[in-house]
Amino acid sequence: MKFPHQVVAITGASSGIGAELAVQLGALGCSVGLIARREDLLKEVAAKVVAAGGKACCATADVAEYSQVQSAMQTISAQLGEIDCVVANAGVGQQLDRNAFDAAATERIFRINVLGMVNAFYAALPGMLQRKRGHLVSIASLASYQGLPRDGGYAASKAAMRVHCEGLRIELRGSGIDVSTICPGFIRTPLTDKNEFDMPFLLEVDAATRKIIRAVARRRRVYNFPWQFWWLVKLGQRTPRWLFDRVIASQDSRAGTGRTQKRSHEH
């Protein structure tokens, strides 16, 4: 498959979806800018990108800090060339029981997931607008369509990402810049490895990443997958709220008695 972009910047590139995306894009001949906080892991991913046939540049940054993201984008542009595509992939989640609620944890989720996306997009957007071409890609989640117990902060942050992209896509209409929102279900990554509940239609990260690359190449506005899980989400949206709440509460009660009350996970 031919990928339409030559220089791609990826946040959260040190592991999970971001790392796999970088390697697969490298195999397609792309130059990949890797952004994350952990420099040692970034260097490992960069070596894999080069081994796959691409070029790589590491730029450490906390995506919640705009100045750091802006500096990272400048480093990537200086070493690899003008950025054609930005993939806002950095993300964290933390299940919180009502008896162990942590406001700071919820703030962290929003800062990394939502502000991290916004910072990445707007750090690269001026150059894209000047060149009249580019592609902004957000890795959201099927969780963005429905609030779930213990994961309300994560689902809400992904919903904010998806809705922000909807507005941005319309705002950039006619500018030459595409906006894609990718909403996957469960993918086997460090983020999901700690989940202590059944994950329907779980995808391996390499297969899921191929689907993401294909959707971006086709400039999909919104891509929800896998289709089986997406249909379950749509069914849930059409279910009367009293029935949906009862079913989900029953499942959560059965799964939650022995579950760790507070834990974190990251892409």
N, C-alpha and C positions, 0 to 999 in steps of 0.2 A: 504494500500500500504506500502511495506517495503522500507524505505529510506536507501541507501547504505552507508551513512556517519554518524558517531557518534557525532563528534564535528564540529560544523559549526560556523564560524565567519561571522557576517553580519554588513556591514557599513550602515549608515542611518537607524538604527534600531529603532529610537525613534517614528516613525509614518509611516503611509502609508503602502506601500508594505513591507518595512523592518520589521515593527512591526507585520504585519499579517503573514509574512513568519516565523518569530520567533515563534509565537504562534502555527502555524500549524506544524512546525517541532518539537516543544515541545510535541505536541499531538502524534507524531510518535516516541517519546522516545529519541529524540536527546538532546544533551547538546549544548546550544546556547550561543555564545559570542556576546554581544550586543555592538556595537560601534556607538557613535554619540556624539554631543557636549552637549546635554541637559540631565544632569544626572537625574533630577527629572522625566522626561518622560521615560528614560531608566529603572528606578526602577519600574515604573508602568508596562512597558512591561515585565520586568523580573518576576513580580508577576503573570502575566497572563501565562507566559511560565510554571512556576512551577505549577500553578493551572491546566494546561492542561496535566501535567504529565512529563514534561521535567526538565532539569536543566538549570540554567542561570547564566551568569556572566556579569556585567556591566563594561565597560571600556570607559571612556570619551576621546575623541580625535577629533581634527580637521583633517579630512582626507587629507587636502591639505598640511599638515606638516608630512613628512616622519617619523621623530623621534617620534612624538606622536602616529602615527599608529603602528610603531614598538613596542613601549612600550605597547600599547593596546594588540597587539598580544601576547606579552610575558605574560601579566597578564592573558589572556584567557587560554593560554597553562598551566600556573602554577595552575590555579584553576580547569580547566575542562579536561586537557589532551591535547595531540598533536592535532593540528587542521587538520581535514581531508578535509574540504571544506571552501572556502572563497567566499562569495557573495558580490561583489562590487555593492551596491545598492544606496549609497548616491548620490543624484543628485539635482540640482537646474536649474531653467530656468527663463528667464526674457524677456518679449516681449518689444522690443524697436522700436519706430517709427523713421524714418529717421531724423525727426526734433528734436528728443530727444535722440540721440545716446549717449551711455555712455560706453567708452572704458573700464573703471574699472569694469563695470557690466559684460561685455563679458569676461574679464580676470577671474573674479570670477567664471563664469560658467565653463570655461576650467579647472581652478585649482581644483574645487570640482569634476566635472564629470570625467575628463580625468586623472589628476594627482591623484585624490582620488582613482580611480581604480588601477592605476599603483602602488601607494604606498601600497595599501592593498595587491595586488598580490605579490609584491616583498618583502614585510615584512614576508610573510608566505612561499614563494617559497623555500628558502634554506632548511628548515626543510622537506618540501615535497620531494625535490630532494634527500635528505639524506635517507629518508624512502622509496623512489621510489614509492610513491603513493600520490594522492591528486586530488583535483578538484577546478579549478578556474572558477567562474561564474560571468559574467558581465551583469548587467541590462542596456541594451542600449535602443533602441526605433525604431519603424518603421519610425520615423522622420529622422533616420540616412540615409535613402535611397533617400531623396529628400529635397532640401532646400526650405523653405517657407518664405514668407514675414513676417517680424517682429520677426521671430523665427530663424533667420539664425545662431546665435551663439549657440543656444541650439541644433539645428539639426547638425551643424558642430561638436560640441563636442561629440555627440552620434555617428556620423560617425567615428570620431577618435577612440572612444572606440571599435567600431566594427572592424575596420581595424587593430588596434593594436592586438586584440584578434586573428584575422586570422593569423597574423605572429607568434604570441606566440604559437598558437595551433600546427603549423607546426614545430616550433623550439623544442617543448616539445614532439614531436612524439617519441614513444618508451621509454619515461622516466617513464611511469606509471602515469603521470599526465594528466588529461583531462582538456580541456578548452571549456566552453560553453558560447555562446552569446545569450542572451534572448532579443528579440526585440518586445515588446508589443505595441499595439495601445493605445487608451485612456482607462485609468483605473481611477475609482473614488477614488481620494486621495486628500490630501491637495494641491498637485501640480496642479491638474486639476480643483479643486473646484472654482478657481478664473477665469477660462477661460470664456470669454464672447462671445463664438461662439459655433455653433453646433458641437458636438463630435460624429461622426458616430460610431456605434457598441461599445458604451461605456460599459465596463465591471465593475461589482462590484469587489471590491478588494479581497474578499474571493474566488470568483470563479476564478479570474485571478491568484491568488497565487497558487491555486490547480494545475492549468495548468503549472505554472513555476516549482513547485516541481516535477511534473510528467516528465517534460522535462529534469530536472537535473538528476533525478533518472535513466532516460534512456540514459544519457550522450549524449544528442543531441548536435551536434556541433553548429548549429544555429537554433533557434526556433523563427519563426515569427508568431504572432497571434494577434487578431483573424483572421481566414483564409479569412473572407469576406473583411476585411480591407487590408490584405496583397495582395489580388487580385486587389483591387483598386490601391494600390501602384505600383504593376507590370504593370497595365494598364497605369498608369500615366507615367511610365518609357518608355513605348513603344509609347506614344503619341508624335507626332511632337512637337518640342520645341516651335515653334511659337504659336501653338494651345494651348498647356499646359499653357504657360505664359499668354495668353489672358484669358483663363478660370479662372485661379487662381487669376489673377489681378482683374477680374470682381467680384469674390466672396469676395476678400479682401476689395475692395472698398465699397461694400454693407455692410459688417460687421464692417468696421473700422471707420465709421463716428462718432459714439458715444462711441467708445471704449476708455478705459483708456490708455493713451499713454505710461505709464511706470509703471510696476508692477512686482512683483517677486513672485515666488512660489517654494515650496520645497517638496521633497518626504516626 
